[in-house]
Amino acid sequence: MNLFVEGPDGSGKSTLARMLSTKMKIPYIHPVRAEIGSDIPLWAKSQWETLTQLHKVTKFNCIFNRSYASEWVYNYFMKRNSDISYLNDIDEYFSSQDCFYCYLRPDEHTILHRMISKKEEFVPIKLESAECLLKFYDKFYEWTKLPKFMIDTSRMSEEECVEKILKFISK
């Protein structure tokens, strides 16, 4: 079983992925971020194609903190206009496996508060930017073929979120 824990910065991905990893006794992977100024779309393509090939060979089980959804979302949010057609194949592959997509979706005020208090690298300083970012995550949620569920992390405790995730993936 693989679980893609996704959402904007400040949504609780790292915390919940670590908690789930401990509780489920499966590894947690946080894909490496590209260096600012590098060819991020090329880097992301290489990383996700490699992970997909590795999964095809090993059928490993893990929890991903971030997924290819980030490349899809940030391509539109940052207006990169990169060729992300390869994501169709990746989504098709993982949707045919024992995989789930968990979208952590706090409200825009919570995102801003958490990102500013944690001094995140990418801070959409304006409320309008946070709203726009959430709209692209919402669109990815509609687009992906993975079995999926959404959790409002601004209204639930971490423990409640973990229990809700475990309940969904055990169905």
Sequence and secondary structure as in RCSB ss.txt:
>XXXX:A:sequence
MNLFVEGPDGSGKSTLARMLSTKMKIPYIHPVRAEIGSDIPLWAKSQWETLTQLHKVTKFNCIFNRSYASEWVYN
YFMKRNSDISYLNDIDEYFSSQDCFYCYLRPDEHTILHRMISKKEEFVPIKLESAECLLKFYDKFYEWTKLPKFM
IDTSRMSEEECVEKILKFISK
>XXXX:A:secstr
 EEEEE STTSSHHHHHHHHHHHHT  EE      TTS HHHHHHHHHHHHHHHHHHH   EEEES HHHHHHHH
HHTT     THHHHHHHHHHTSSEEEEEE   HHHHHHHHHHHT SS   SHHHHHHHHHHHHHHHHH  S EEE
E TTSS HHHHHHHHHHHHT 
